[in-house]
Amino acid sequence: MTTGRPKASSRDTLAEAACELFLEKGYAHTSVEDIARRAGVSRSSFFNYFGSKSDVLWAGLDERVAALEHALSVDGDLSAALSALGAQFAPDSLALAMVHRDAMGIGDELDRESAWRQARIGTAIAGSLRRSGLGPVRAEVAGAAHGGAVMAAIAEWARRGAGSSSLTDLLATALDEAAVTLPAPVRELRVVARADDFDRSLTFYRDVLGMPQQAAYQGEGGARVAILRAGRATLELANADQIDLIDRVETDGDAPSERVRLALRVDDTSAATLAMTDAGAILEASPRVTPWQSVNSRLRAPAGLQVTLFQEP
């Protein structure tokens, strides 16, 4: 005689039973009764913990989204509320379902439910931003971007193996991308470089490095200018000790940083470095792994610019 599952019900026991059945029978062919029977509890006991079969997957996240909505309605601290949403998020049935969506036959359900949570997060954030004085269109755009960032981070966290990477870190990265939708006193950082060989420089940065041309103008006396997009712009301020440190880890000591140096984030430093040198850039320091695990190189590019390429870990 086997003892089976303990009779005392719990959310974890029910969630484990549900995920087993979703994998065995498929989500659509698993009923609440099936889950309760596998967990060794009554159907009514199931509803002490979950309102529906779908809640088995989403209840944990929904609690955090509700906390986000409450926090934003109270003090409007967007950064703190979003950080709390991702803090100490343990692997759960939602992460398992995201990884095994095909085996569970749950793809459509996940997409639909994910979209609803994304919209719910976006609505809460947009409302908070409107109350802080942001215009309605920009508030809605920023809210949608942040809602998408949260769900993208959770999906990537699950894909990597929930528990093997930090949701907090992934969420911070995703939210950093979404933050470009928020207002700031400075709307754009633009670096202006004198390019005596204009055509060569334009070809290099636009075609070799792949920086899309946003606009181009011609003026009297042969004046020409092209504005190229370079992703997200930031300004990094570093004191002399930091510059010395960077020069030690990024170079062999024979290519010191100038007062202003461009740093371009790329997907593959080695490939981008090769493409740049093939196009005429002068290599100052070959690609190498830094102590913080980025891959950096340094070059002298057209228009006399000193450029660091960096690939994030």
Secondary structure, DSSP 8 states (H G I E B T S, - for coil): ----S-SS--HHHHHHHHHHHHHHH-STT--HHHHHHHHTS-HHHHTTT-SSTTHHHHHHHHHHHHHHHHHHHHT--HHHHHHHHHTT----HHHHHHHTHHHHT-HHHHHHHHHHHHHHHHHHHHHHHHHTT--HHHHHHHHHHHHHHHHHHHHHHHHHHBTTB-HHHHHHHHHHHHGGGS--S----------SSHHHHHIIIIIIS---EEEEEE-GGG-EEEEE--SS-------HHHHHHHHHHHSSSSS---SS-EEEE-S-HHHHHHHHHHTT-EEEEEEEE-TTS-EEEEEEEGGGEEEEEEE--
